[in-house]
Amino acid sequence: MGRVLAIDFGTKRTGIAVTDELQIIASGLTTVNTKELVQFLKNYINKETVELFLVGEPKQMDNTASESEVHITKFLSKLEKEIPEIPIKRVDERFTSKMAFQTMIDSGLKKKQRKNKALIDEISATLILQSYLYSKK
């Protein structure tokens, strides 16, 4: 079994989370400069077996696509061309940033640490991945 890698795409930074090989535990991996994202993913899959890319799908409250979907669609086209052997699945990511921020508060991070947007992106990717794992059960 390979890992599932979740991507919380952003125009500047992208949060990444990954499962263990048995796809039981979701863990934050890192935050990557979005311009370097495809190369990072190529390097990662050369070291680890990844069976699925999970990409957050931001939606408005009325279920329409958010403004950032335009950027995500371009990224997905590039990802499919560069790494065609790994399938891509989309997952609703509404509220993950708010939930990530609340997680930081609940875990006792100080105000200065909670301003770390890279950490919020990584936690958001982890929440996307965790919701996917729950939905599989």
Secondary structure, DSSP 8 states (H G I E B T S, - for coil): --EEEEEE--SSEEEEEEE-TTS--EEEEEEEEGGGHHHHHHHHHHHS-EEEEEEEE-B-TTS-B-TTHHHHHHHHHHHHHH-TTS-EEEEE-TTHHHHHHHHHHHTT--HHHHT-HHHHHHHHHHHHHHHHHHHH-
